[in-house]
Amino acid sequence: MMDRQDIDKIALRLVSLVPPGVAQVHQDLRTNFQDVLAQGLRRLDLVTREEFDVQSQVLARTRAKVDELERRVAELEATLAARAGQ
């Protein structure tokens, strides 16, 4: 997700597009642009990079655990089949 610094950069770019005759309202426009951009991004229901990375790590650990459990079940099934075949 975009952080506050990215939003500030976009807001500054938008303010730079405002004609020089309204220079006295640049700060108000910048603040308004920042607020509008931040609200719009919040509505997108995005996650931060940190949250994404944490969930990726959780998923990787879970996948490894599932793989290990599948291996153990296969071993137990093979042992059970071997006993049943005796």
C-alpha positions in Angstrom: 0.0 0.0 0.0 1.1 3.6 -0.5 2.5 5.2 2.6 2.0 8.7 3.7 5.2 9.9 1.9 3.8 8.6 -1.4 0.5 10.3 -0.9 2.4 13.6 -0.1 4.4 13.3 -3.3 1.2 12.8 -5.4 -0.5 15.7 -3.6 2.5 17.9 -4.3 2.4 17.0 -8.0 -1.3 17.8 -8.1 -0.7 21.2 -6.4 2.1 21.9 -8.9 -0.6 21.7 -11.7 -2.6 24.5 -10.1 -2.2 27.8 -11.9 0.2 30.3 -10.2 -2.6 32.8 -9.7 -4.0 30.7 -6.9 -0.7 30.2 -5.1 -2.1 31.4 -1.8 -4.4 28.3 -1.7 -1.6 25.8 -2.4 -1.3 24.5 1.2 -5.1 24.1 1.5 -5.2 22.2 -1.8 -2.3 20.1 -0.8 -4.0 19.1 2.5 -7.3 18.4 0.7 -5.5 16.3 -2.0 -3.7 14.3 0.7 -7.0 13.7 2.5 -8.9 12.7 -0.6 -6.1 10.4 -1.7 -5.8 8.7 1.7 -9.6 8.2 1.9 -9.7 6.7 -1.5 -6.9 4.3 -0.7 -8.6 3.2 2.5 -11.8 2.4 0.6 -9.8 0.0 -1.6 -9.4 -2.3 1.4 -5.6 -2.7 0.7 -3.1 -4.2 3.1 0.3 -2.8 3.9 3.4 -4.5 2.5 4.3 -5.5 6.1 0.9 -7.2 6.6 1.3 -9.0 3.2 4.7 -10.2 4.1 3.6 -11.5 7.5 0.6 -13.4 6.0 3.0 -14.8 3.3 5.2 -16.2 6.0 2.2 -17.6 7.9 1.0 -19.3 4.7 4.5 -20.7 4.0 4.7 -22.2 7.5 1.2 -23.6 7.2 2.0 -25.1 3.7 5.1 -26.7 5.2 3.1 -28.2 8.1 0.4 -29.5 5.7 3.1 -31.1 3.6 4.7 -32.8 6.6 1.3 -34.0 7.8 0.5 -35.4 4.4 3.8 -37.3 4.4 3.1 -38.7 7.9 -0.4 -39.8 6.9 1.1 -41.5 3.8 3.6 -43.3 6.0 0.9 -44.4 8.5 -1.3 -45.6 5.6 1.6 -47.6 4.2 2.4 -49.1 7.6 -1.3 -50.0 8.1 -1.5 -51.5 4.6 1.6 -53.6 5.2 0.2 -54.9 8.5 -3.1 -55.7 6.9 -1.3 -57.7 4.1 0.5 -60.0 6.6 
